Amino acid sequence: MVVQRFGDVVQWSDWQVPKGEVAPPEFHFEAGAYDAELARVGADRWWSVPG
């Protein structure tokens, strides 16, 4: 898929799917909320193995 930012909007589009499958529609997100979620998951290391 392609992720693009257009001002205050983040767009996911152009999904690559297996032959015969239907691609999802475009998704649009408010850029501030998208950035906040990326920061949240980037800081959440619950899965990380210590040392």
Backbone as CSV, one residue per row, in Angstrom:
resi,resn,N_x,N_y,N_z,CA_x,CA_y,CA_z,C_x,C_y,C_z
1,MET,0.828,-1.159,0.000,0.000,0.000,0.000,0.879,1.231,0.000
2,VAL,0.271,2.329,-0.283,0.956,3.610,-0.296,0.389,4.455,0.836
3,VAL,1.268,5.066,1.637,0.857,5.988,2.689,1.308,7.379,2.263
4,GLN,0.351,8.311,2.224,0.651,9.680,1.821,0.021,10.649,2.815
5,ARG,0.673,11.767,2.985,0.136,12.829,3.845,-0.224,14.011,2.949
6,PHE,-1.441,14.484,3.108,-1.933,15.656,2.388,-2.399,16.659,3.436
7,GLY,-1.493,17.516,3.872,-1.847,18.494,4.896,-2.230,17.807,6.194
8,ASP,-3.487,17.936,6.591,-3.976,17.379,7.853,-4.575,15.990,7.703
9,VAL,-4.346,15.344,6.552,-4.928,14.024,6.285,-3.838,13.038,5.886
10,VAL,-3.907,11.828,6.451,-3.040,10.725,6.032,-3.918,9.744,5.260
11,GLN,-3.442,9.319,4.115,-4.207,8.416,3.248,-3.449,7.122,3.034
12,TRP,-4.162,6.007,3.215,-3.655,4.696,2.827,-4.389,4.309,1.548
13,SER,-3.647,3.909,0.508,-4.277,3.565,-0.769,-3.397,2.599,-1.550
14,ASP,-3.865,2.226,-2.716,-3.106,1.411,-3.681,-2.599,0.105,-3.078
15,TRP,-3.499,-0.615,-2.443,-3.165,-1.898,-1.816,-2.751,-2.908,-2.865
16,GLN,-1.756,-3.716,-2.552,-1.380,-4.839,-3.406,-1.948,-6.101,-2.769
17,VAL,-2.792,-6.779,-3.509,-3.440,-7.982,-2.996,-3.222,-9.127,-3.965
18,PRO,-3.352,-10.360,-3.499,-3.193,-11.508,-4.404,-4.204,-11.457,-5.553
19,LYS,-3.813,-12.031,-6.671,-4.679,-12.077,-7.849,-6.024,-12.684,-7.472
20,GLY,-7.085,-12.036,-7.909,-8.431,-12.505,-7.640,-9.026,-11.941,-6.361
21,GLU,-8.201,-11.305,-5.531,-8.688,-10.700,-4.288,-9.102,-9.252,-4.556
22,VAL,-9.983,-8.748,-3.728,-10.439,-7.367,-3.855,-9.634,-6.491,-2.898
23,ALA,-9.089,-5.414,-3.419,-8.311,-4.493,-2.590,-9.246,-3.696,-1.677
24,PRO,-8.796,-3.406,-0.460,-9.590,-2.552,0.426,-9.726,-1.150,-0.165
25,PRO,-10.700,-0.400,0.299,-10.825,0.983,-0.168,-9.734,1.856,0.446
26,GLU,-9.629,3.078,-0.038,-8.721,4.039,0.586,-9.191,4.316,2.006
27,PHE,-8.233,4.527,2.891,-8.534,4.939,4.255,-7.929,6.309,4.474
28,HIS,-8.645,7.159,5.212,-8.175,8.498,5.527,-8.209,8.691,7.032
29,PHE,-7.135,9.310,7.564,-7.010,9.541,8.996,-6.635,10.995,9.233
30,GLU,-7.069,11.552,10.359,-6.652,12.887,10.770,-5.180,12.779,11.153
31,ALA,-4.335,13.623,10.562,-2.885,13.481,10.692,-2.403,13.586,12.138
32,GLY,-2.975,14.461,12.930,-2.547,14.595,14.322,-2.801,13.331,15.114
33,ALA,-3.969,12.733,14.934,-4.297,11.480,15.626,-3.411,10.343,15.116
34,TYR,-3.127,10.325,13.835,-2.258,9.303,13.244,-0.851,9.398,13.835
35,ASP,-0.326,10.622,13.909,1.013,10.828,14.485,1.050,10.403,15.948
36,ALA,-0.003,10.729,16.697,-0.061,10.351,18.110,-0.065,8.835,18.266
37,GLU,-0.782,8.140,17.407,-0.821,6.677,17.495,0.519,6.065,17.124
38,LEU,1.191,6.616,16.120,2.532,6.120,15.770,3.502,6.318,16.935
39,ALA,3.415,7.466,17.605,4.277,7.709,18.760,3.956,6.738,19.888
40,ARG,2.673,6.475,20.114,2.269,5.562,21.179,2.802,4.158,20.936
41,VAL,2.592,3.628,19.734,3.042,2.255,19.473,4.567,2.170,19.386
42,GLY,5.217,3.257,18.981,6.668,3.267,18.952,7.280,3.214,20.343
43,ALA,6.564,3.763,21.325,7.055,3.775,22.702,6.647,2.525,23.475
44,ASP,5.689,1.776,22.959,5.178,0.581,23.651,6.044,-0.616,23.272
45,ARG,6.896,-1.029,24.165,7.831,-2.116,23.873,7.464,-3.390,24.631
46,TRP,6.196,-3.652,24.879,5.762,-4.813,25.649,6.318,-6.112,25.076
47,TRP,6.549,-6.166,23.794,6.979,-7.384,23.116,8.498,-7.567,23.165
48,SER,9.223,-6.502,23.534,10.676,-6.529,23.496,11.254,-7.438,24.589
49,VAL,12.255,-8.190,24.229,12.935,-9.071,25.187,14.095,-8.285,25.797
50,PRO,14.167,-8.183,27.136,15.253,-7.422,27.760,16.635,-7.988,27.408
51,GLY,17.580,-7.033,27.230,18.973,-7.293,27.084,19.467,-8.301,26.167
